[in-house]
Amino acid sequence: MDTNISLHSVGLAGLFYLALQISVTLHILLKKDDVKSSIGWIGLVWLAPVLGSIIYILFGINRIRRRALALRNKGPDIFTLTGKSQKEIEQEIPAPFLQLMRLGYKVHPQRFALGNRAKPYVNGDEAYPEMCRLIAQAKKEVLLQSYIFDNDKAGQMFIPALEQAVKNGAKVKVMVDGVGLNYSKPTIAAALKKLKGVEFAVFLPSKSPVALPFLNLRNHRKMLIVDGEKAFFGGMNIAAGNLVKTNPKEPIIDVTFQVEGPVADQMSRVFEEDWIFTGKKHFVPASFRAKGRLPGHIPARIIPDGPDSDFGKIELMVLGALACAQKSVQIVTPYFLPENNILTALEIAAMRGVDVEIILPSKSNIFGMDCAMRANFARLLTKGVKIYRTRPPFDHSKILLVDGAWLFFGSANWDVRSFKLNFECNLECVDKDLAAQVEKIIEHKKRIARGEKPEEHLHPSFWRKITDNAFKLLTPYY
């Protein structure tokens, strides 16, 4: 009798496990677009029947669902500020970039905003005082979003400025990613919550084990918008390491941009979506209003990206830029671990005669990253791509400059985490004057960098090849 019950239980368990494997496999086939990823997950599910299914359920399913996607293209049409048609807008864009611009509209149907002004700021030494000054002058609204907002010397610089903004009557909202918030202990949360009039939100809090599936699905965006008119936008976090002149223990070089003009409305809409996603109430951001002439002449637009229906837009823009480049491509990124499609596009651009340069830090701040990046050097160098490694401090800058005029900057790194797993945001613009300023910054980086030579990577030692390729396998997880 007991034996029959035991056999019956085993049979039921077997049927349950089989049903689980089939269900998970069907989910993978329906939801996963990448063939290699699908094969890997299916193999794990069937080779480790129970454990594989559990791992997939925990880590393989994208549970992010946007609740505010319709917001992006609502609100006033930014082009009404200029009174120009789309055809007139295209006539103001240099001809070589029209093809890239048209491709960009297919990738993300957000129009260019005209009449913007932008200026690069190097390191927190330059950027933070100006950001705080801007916040303290706010009259209507402050929207501040960062992946990392440390409770240190840098973070404390912003507290008085936020207090002053509230005293001015401005509505102040601060949003920090759930993982980035915990880079300092105690976190900045308590200090921000003490500020009367400051609303504080955390994007996907990660303190409980339930949050483990969201380990990679982080909000990596960094932006500050004041009164709907002026903004800071880029990839710079708020941390003492960015105050390089104060000689911090772990200094970080970075570049961010002050942006003024109607493109600030597009930034505000992205912030608005993320704010609602955290569970906060809907609000209507302050909108840009031209006071007389527009601040500048730069056409610009914001391209948000994330592991949801915005999936892969920044990666597509990068591929498009590499395909359209005629003379030069300059890439500055702290982490360079793209998938094969990007690597091939870089090789093809170089073989077409485009001068392709990649500027990376000589020593990463992530264990194993240098080895993983180095695994791709030989193939790129032999095709004519130039690679420079800047000496310490660690360079966290993120810039793509094409043909001395087309700029693409923001929070996204050149890796799978940014292209597919995190919420990112980049700004696309075309302007030779701004590009010239950025090019000076890039040239300075190259002067203090070491150029990698093909022969140094063609015949690596056995152990170096094993190590580099082993760390390269972790590409999706860095």
C-alpha positions as CSV (number, residue, x, y, z in Angstrom):
1,M,0.0,0.0,0.0
2,D,2.7,2.5,1.1
3,T,4.8,1.5,-1.9
4,N,1.9,2.2,-4.3
5,I,1.3,5.6,-2.7
6,S,5.0,6.4,-3.0
7,L,5.1,5.4,-6.7
8,H,2.0,7.4,-7.3
9,S,3.6,10.5,-5.6
10,V,6.7,10.0,-7.7
11,G,4.7,9.8,-10.8
12,L,2.7,13.0,-10.0
13,A,5.9,14.8,-9.1
14,G,7.4,13.7,-12.4
15,L,4.4,14.9,-14.3
16,F,4.5,18.2,-12.4
17,Y,8.2,18.7,-13.3
18,L,7.6,17.8,-16.9
19,A,4.7,20.3,-17.1
20,L,6.9,22.9,-15.4
21,Q,9.7,22.4,-17.9
22,I,7.3,22.5,-20.9
23,S,5.7,25.7,-19.6
24,V,9.0,27.4,-19.0
25,T,10.3,26.4,-22.4
26,L,7.1,27.7,-24.1
27,H,7.6,31.0,-22.2
28,I,11.2,31.2,-23.4
29,L,10.2,30.6,-27.0
30,L,7.5,33.2,-26.8
31,K,9.3,35.9,-24.9
32,K,13.0,35.6,-25.8
33,D,14.2,37.2,-29.1
34,D,17.9,36.4,-28.8
35,V,18.6,32.8,-30.1
36,K,21.7,32.3,-28.0
37,S,20.0,33.4,-24.9
38,S,17.0,31.2,-25.6
39,I,19.2,28.1,-26.3
40,G,21.1,28.8,-23.0
41,W,17.9,29.1,-20.9
42,I,16.3,26.0,-22.5
43,G,19.4,24.0,-22.0
44,L,19.5,25.0,-18.3
45,V,15.8,24.2,-17.8
46,W,16.1,20.7,-19.2
47,L,19.6,19.8,-17.9
48,A,18.7,21.0,-14.4
49,P,14.9,20.3,-14.4
50,V,13.8,22.0,-11.1
51,L,16.7,24.3,-10.4
52,G,16.9,25.5,-14.0
53,S,13.2,26.4,-14.1
54,I,13.5,28.2,-10.7
55,I,16.5,30.2,-11.9
56,Y,14.7,31.2,-15.1
57,I,11.6,32.2,-13.1
58,L,13.7,34.4,-10.8
59,F,16.2,35.9,-13.2
60,G,15.1,35.2,-16.7
61,I,11.7,36.9,-16.8
62,N,11.5,40.6,-17.5
63,R,8.8,41.7,-15.1
64,I,9.1,45.4,-15.9
65,R,5.9,46.8,-17.3
66,R,5.7,50.5,-17.9
67,R,2.6,52.2,-16.7
68,A,3.2,55.6,-18.3
69,L,4.5,55.0,-21.8
70,A,1.8,57.1,-23.4
71,L,3.0,60.1,-21.6
72,R,6.1,60.6,-23.7
73,N,4.5,62.1,-26.8
74,K,1.8,64.0,-24.9
75,G,2.0,67.6,-23.9
76,P,2.7,70.6,-26.1
77,D,4.4,69.8,-29.5
78,I,7.8,71.2,-29.1
79,F,8.0,72.2,-32.7
80,T,5.2,74.7,-32.2
81,L,7.8,76.8,-30.3
82,T,9.6,77.4,-33.6
83,G,6.7,77.4,-35.9
84,K,8.6,75.3,-38.4
85,S,7.6,72.3,-40.3
86,Q,9.4,69.0,-40.3
87,K,10.7,69.8,-43.8
88,E,12.1,73.1,-42.6
89,I,13.7,71.4,-39.7
90,E,15.5,68.9,-42.0
91,Q,16.8,71.8,-44.1
92,E,18.6,73.1,-41.0
93,I,20.4,69.8,-40.4
94,P,23.7,69.3,-42.3
95,A,23.0,67.1,-45.3
96,P,25.3,64.2,-44.3
97,F,23.3,63.7,-41.1
98,L,19.8,63.7,-42.6
99,Q,20.1,59.9,-43.3
100,L,21.0,59.3,-39.7
101,M,18.2,61.6,-38.5
102,R,15.6,59.8,-40.6
103,L,16.8,56.4,-39.3
104,G,16.6,57.9,-35.8
105,Y,12.9,58.7,-36.3
106,K,12.2,55.1,-37.2
107,V,14.0,54.0,-34.0
108,H,12.3,56.5,-31.8
109,P,9.6,58.8,-33.1
110,Q,10.5,61.8,-31.0
111,R,11.0,64.9,-33.0
112,F,14.0,67.1,-32.6
113,A,13.6,70.2,-30.5
114,L,15.3,73.3,-32.0
115,G,17.0,76.2,-30.3
116,N,18.9,74.5,-27.6
117,R,22.3,75.4,-26.0
118,A,24.7,72.9,-24.4
119,K,28.0,73.1,-22.6
120,P,30.2,70.3,-21.3
121,Y,31.4,70.2,-17.7
122,V,34.4,68.1,-16.7
123,N,34.2,66.3,-13.3
124,G,32.1,67.2,-10.3
125,D,34.5,70.0,-9.5
126,E,33.0,72.0,-12.4
127,A,29.5,70.5,-12.5
128,Y,28.3,70.2,-8.9
129,P,28.7,73.9,-7.9
130,E,26.8,75.0,-11.0
131,M,24.1,72.3,-10.5
132,C,23.7,73.5,-6.9
133,R,23.5,77.1,-8.0
134,L,20.9,76.3,-10.5
135,I,18.8,74.3,-7.9
136,A,19.1,77.2,-5.4
137,Q,17.7,79.6,-8.0
138,A,14.7,77.5,-8.9
139,K,11.3,79.2,-8.7
140,K,8.9,76.6,-10.0
141,E,10.3,73.1,-10.0
142,V,13.4,70.9,-9.5
143,L,13.5,67.4,-10.9
144,L,16.6,65.5,-9.9
145,Q,17.3,61.9,-10.9
146,S,20.5,59.9,-10.3
147,Y,21.6,56.3,-10.3
148,I,24.0,57.0,-7.4
149,F,23.4,59.8,-4.9
150,D,25.9,59.2,-2.1
151,N,25.7,60.5,1.4
152,D,29.2,62.1,1.3
153,K,30.8,65.4,0.6
154,A,29.3,65.6,-2.8
155,G,25.8,64.6,-1.8
156,Q,25.8,67.0,1.1
157,M,26.5,69.9,-1.3
158,F,23.0,69.5,-2.7
159,I,21.1,69.5,0.6
160,P,21.3,73.4,1.1
161,A,20.5,74.0,-2.5
162,L,17.4,71.8,-2.4
163,E,16.3,73.5,0.9
164,Q,16.6,76.9,-0.8
165,A,14.6,75.8,-3.8
166,V,11.7,74.8,-1.4
167,K,12.0,78.2,0.3
168,N,11.7,79.8,-3.2
169,G,8.4,78.0,-3.6
170,A,9.6,75.4,-6.1
171,K,8.2,71.9,-6.1
172,V,11.2,69.5,-5.6
173,K,11.3,65.9,-6.6
174,V,14.3,63.6,-6.1
175,M,14.5,60.1,-7.4
176,V,17.4,57.6,-6.9
177,D,17.8,54.0,-8.0
178,G,17.3,51.3,-5.4
179,V,20.7,49.8,-5.9
180,G,22.6,53.0,-6.5
181,L,21.1,54.5,-3.3
182,N,23.0,51.9,-1.2
183,Y,26.5,52.7,-2.5
184,S,27.0,54.7,0.7
185,K,26.0,53.9,4.2
186,P,24.0,55.4,5.8
187,T,22.2,56.4,2.6
188,I,21.2,59.9,1.6
189,A,17.5,58.9,2.0
190,A,17.2,60.0,5.6
191,A,18.7,63.4,4.9
192,L,16.4,63.9,1.9
193,K,13.3,62.8,3.8
194,K,14.0,65.3,6.5
195,L,13.8,68.2,4.0
196,K,10.3,69.6,4.2
197,G,8.8,70.1,0.8
198,V,11.2,67.6,-0.9
199,E,9.5,64.5,-2.4
200,F,11.7,61.5,-2.5
201,A,11.3,58.3,-4.5
202,V,13.3,55.1,-4.8
203,F,13.2,53.2,-8.2
204,L,12.8,49.5,-7.5
205,P,14.0,49.2,-3.9
206,S,16.4,46.3,-3.6
207,K,16.6,45.5,0.1
208,S,14.6,42.3,0.1
209,P,15.3,39.0,-1.7
210,V,12.2,39.6,-3.8
211,A,14.1,42.4,-5.6
212,L,16.8,40.0,-6.8
213,P,15.2,39.6,-10.3
214,F,15.7,43.3,-10.7
215,L,19.4,43.3,-10.0
216,N,20.2,44.2,-13.6
217,L,17.0,46.2,-14.3
218,R,18.3,49.4,-12.8
219,N,17.4,53.0,-13.5
220,H,20.8,54.3,-14.7
221,R,19.5,57.7,-15.8
222,K,21.0,60.9,-14.5
223,M,19.4,64.3,-15.1
224,L,18.5,67.5,-13.4
225,I,15.8,69.8,-14.8
226,V,15.1,73.2,-13.2
227,D,11.9,75.2,-14.0
228,G,11.5,73.3,-17.2
229,E,14.2,75.5,-18.8
230,K,17.8,74.5,-17.8
231,A,19.1,71.0,-17.2
232,F,22.2,68.9,-16.5
233,F,22.2,65.7,-18.4
234,G,24.8,62.9,-18.9
235,G,26.3,60.0,-17.1
236,M,27.8,61.6,-14.0
237,N,26.6,60.4,-10.6
238,I,26.6,62.4,-7.4
239,A,29.6,61.0,-5.4
240,A,32.7,62.4,-3.8
241,G,34.9,60.5,-6.2
242,N,33.9,63.0,-8.9
243,L,35.4,65.9,-6.9
244,V,38.8,65.0,-8.3
245,K,40.5,68.2,-7.1
246,T,39.8,67.2,-3.5
247,N,42.0,64.1,-3.9
248,P,39.4,61.5,-3.0
249,K,40.4,57.9,-2.2
250,E,38.9,56.7,-5.5
251,P,38.8,59.6,-8.0
252,I,36.5,59.4,-11.0
253,I,36.8,61.5,-14.2
254,D,33.5,62.3,-15.9
255,V,31.8,64.6,-18.3
256,T,28.2,66.0,-18.0
257,F,26.4,68.7,-20.0
258,Q,24.4,71.7,-19.1
259,V,21.5,71.9,-21.5
260,E,19.1,74.9,-22.0
261,G,16.1,75.0,-24.3
262,P,13.0,73.1,-25.3
263,V,14.6,69.7,-25.2
264,A,14.3,70.0,-21.4
265,D,10.6,69.1,-21.9
266,Q,11.6,65.7,-23.3
267,M,13.8,65.1,-20.2
268,S,10.9,66.1,-17.9
269,R,8.6,63.6,-19.6
270,V,11.1,60.8,-19.0
271,F,11.4,61.8,-15.4
272,E,7.6,61.9,-15.2
273,E,7.3,58.3,-16.4
274,D,9.9,57.0,-13.9
275,W,8.3,59.0,-11.1
276,I,4.9,57.4,-11.7
277,F,6.6,54.0,-12.0
278,T,7.8,54.3,-8.4
279,G,4.2,54.6,-7.2
280,K,4.2,58.3,-6.8
281,K,1.3,60.5,-8.0
282,H,1.1,61.9,-11.5
283,F,2.2,65.5,-11.9
284,V,2.5,67.9,-14.8
285,P,6.1,69.1,-15.2
286,A,7.0,72.7,-15.7
287,S,7.2,73.3,-19.4
288,F,9.7,75.3,-21.4
289,R,8.6,78.7,-22.4
290,A,10.8,80.8,-24.7
291,K,11.4,84.2,-23.3
292,G,12.1,86.1,-26.5
293,R,14.7,84.3,-28.6
294,L,15.5,80.6,-28.1
295,P,18.7,80.0,-26.0
296,G,20.7,78.6,-28.9
297,H,20.6,76.9,-32.2
298,I,21.2,73.2,-31.5
299,P,18.7,70.6,-32.7
300,A,18.4,67.9,-30.0
301,R,16.2,65.1,-28.7
302,I,16.1,62.6,-25.9
303,I,16.1,58.9,-26.5
304,P,15.0,56.8,-23.5
305,D,15.8,53.1,-23.4
306,G,15.0,50.2,-21.1
307,P,14.1,46.5,-20.7
308,D,10.5,47.2,-21.7
309,S,8.8,48.4,-24.9
310,D,11.7,51.0,-25.3
311,F,14.0,48.0,-25.6
312,G,17.2,48.4,-27.7
313,K,16.7,51.9,-29.0
314,I,20.1,53.2,-28.0
315,E,21.9,50.2,-29.4
316,L,20.0,50.7,-32.7
317,M,21.1,54.4,-32.8
318,V,24.7,53.3,-32.2
319,L,24.5,50.8,-35.1
320,G,22.9,53.5,-37.3
321,A,25.6,56.0,-36.4
322,L,28.4,53.5,-37.2
323,A,26.7,52.7,-40.6
324,C,26.3,56.4,-41.5
325,A,29.7,57.6,-40.4
326,Q,31.9,58.9,-43.3
327,K,35.1,60.3,-41.7
328,S,35.4,59.6,-38.0
329,V,33.9,57.9,-35.0
330,Q,35.1,58.7,-31.5
331,I,33.9,56.6,-28.6
332,V,34.5,57.3,-24.9
333,T,33.1,54.7,-22.5
334,P,34.1,53.3,-19.1
335,Y,32.9,49.8,-20.0
336,F,33.2,48.3,-23.5
337,L,31.5,44.9,-23.7
338,P,29.1,45.1,-26.7
339,E,27.8,42.1,-28.4
340,N,29.0,40.8,-31.8
341,N,26.7,43.1,-33.9
342,I,28.4,46.2,-32.5
343,L,31.9,44.8,-32.8
344,T,31.2,43.9,-36.4
345,A,29.8,47.3,-37.2
346,L,33.0,48.9,-35.7
347,E,35.1,46.7,-37.9
348,I,33.1,47.4,-41.0
349,A,33.3,51.2,-40.4
350,A,37.1,51.0,-40.0
351,M,37.5,48.9,-43.1
352,R,35.4,51.5,-45.0
353,G,38.1,54.0,-44.2
354,V,36.4,55.7,-41.2
355,D,38.8,56.7,-38.5
356,V,37.4,54.7,-35.5
357,E,38.8,55.5,-32.1
358,I,37.8,54.0,-28.7
359,I,39.0,55.6,-25.5
360,L,38.8,53.4,-22.4
361,P,40.2,53.5,-18.9
362,S,43.4,51.5,-18.4
363,K,42.1,50.1,-15.1
364,S,38.4,49.4,-14.5
365,N,36.6,49.7,-11.2
366,I,34.9,46.4,-11.7
367,F,36.7,43.1,-11.1
368,G,37.4,41.2,-14.3
369,M,36.2,44.0,-16.6
370,D,39.7,44.7,-18.0
371,C,40.1,41.1,-19.0
372,A,36.7,40.8,-20.5
373,M,37.2,44.0,-22.6
374,R,40.7,42.9,-23.7
375,A,39.3,39.7,-25.2
376,N,37.8,41.8,-28.1
377,F,40.9,43.9,-28.7
378,A,42.7,41.7,-31.3
379,R,39.8,41.5,-33.7
380,L,39.2,45.3,-33.6
381,L,42.8,46.3,-33.8
382,T,43.6,44.1,-36.8
383,K,40.7,45.7,-38.7
384,G,42.0,49.2,-38.1
385,V,40.1,50.3,-35.0
386,K,42.3,52.4,-32.7
387,I,42.0,51.7,-29.0
388,Y,43.4,54.1,-26.3
389,R,43.7,53.3,-22.6
390,T,43.7,56.4,-20.3
391,R,45.8,56.3,-17.2
392,P,44.2,56.6,-13.8
393,P,42.0,58.2,-12.4
394,F,39.2,55.9,-13.7
395,D,37.3,57.6,-16.6
396,H,33.5,57.2,-16.4
397,S,32.8,59.5,-19.4
398,K,30.3,58.3,-22.0
399,I,30.4,60.1,-25.4
400,L,29.9,59.1,-29.1
401,L,31.0,61.7,-31.6
402,V,30.6,61.1,-35.4
403,D,32.1,63.1,-38.2
404,G,32.9,66.0,-35.9
405,A,29.2,67.1,-35.6
406,W,26.8,64.4,-34.5
407,L,26.9,63.8,-30.7
408,F,25.3,61.1,-28.6
409,F,25.8,61.3,-24.8
410,G,24.0,60.3,-21.7
411,S,23.9,57.4,-19.2
412,A,24.4,54.4,-21.5
413,N,27.7,52.4,-21.5
414,W,28.8,50.2,-24.4
415,D,27.7,47.0,-22.8
416,V,24.8,44.6,-22.7
417,R,23.7,45.9,-19.3
418,S,23.1,49.3,-20.7
419,F,21.9,48.2,-24.2
420,K,19.4,45.6,-22.9
421,L,19.1,45.4,-19.1
422,N,18.9,48.9,-17.6
423,F,16.8,52.0,-18.0
424,E,19.0,54.5,-19.8
425,C,18.6,57.8,-21.5
426,N,20.8,59.5,-24.1
427,L,20.7,62.9,-25.9
428,E,21.2,63.1,-29.7
429,C,22.2,66.4,-31.2
430,V,24.0,67.9,-34.2
431,D,26.3,70.9,-33.7
432,K,29.8,71.5,-34.9
433,D,30.6,74.1,-32.2
434,L,29.6,71.8,-29.3
435,A,31.3,68.9,-31.1
436,A,34.5,71.0,-31.2
437,Q,34.4,71.5,-27.5
438,V,33.9,67.8,-26.9
439,E,36.6,66.9,-29.3
440,K,39.1,69.0,-27.2
441,I,38.1,67.0,-24.2
442,I,38.6,63.7,-26.2
443,E,42.0,64.9,-27.5
444,H,43.1,65.6,-24.0
445,K,42.2,62.1,-23.0
446,K,44.1,60.7,-25.9
447,R,47.2,62.7,-25.0
448,I,47.3,61.0,-21.6
449,A,46.5,57.6,-23.0
450,R,48.4,54.7,-24.3
451,G,47.5,53.4,-27.7
452,E,47.0,49.6,-27.9
453,K,49.1,47.9,-30.6
454,P,47.7,44.9,-32.6
455,E,50.9,42.8,-32.1
456,E,50.4,43.0,-28.3
457,H,47.1,41.1,-28.6
458,L,47.5,38.7,-31.5
459,H,49.3,36.0,-29.6
460,P,48.3,36.1,-26.0
461,S,49.7,33.6,-23.5
462,F,47.6,30.5,-22.9
463,W,46.5,31.6,-19.4
464,R,45.7,35.2,-20.5
465,K,43.5,33.9,-23.3
466,I,41.7,31.5,-20.9
467,T,41.3,34.3,-18.3
468,D,40.1,37.0,-20.8
469,N,37.6,34.6,-22.5
470,A,36.3,33.3,-19.2
471,F,35.5,36.8,-18.0
472,K,34.1,37.7,-21.4
473,L,31.4,35.0,-20.8
474,L,30.1,37.2,-18.0
475,T,29.3,40.0,-20.5
476,P,25.6,40.0,-19.8
477,Y,26.1,40.3,-16.1
478,Y,28.7,43.1,-15.8
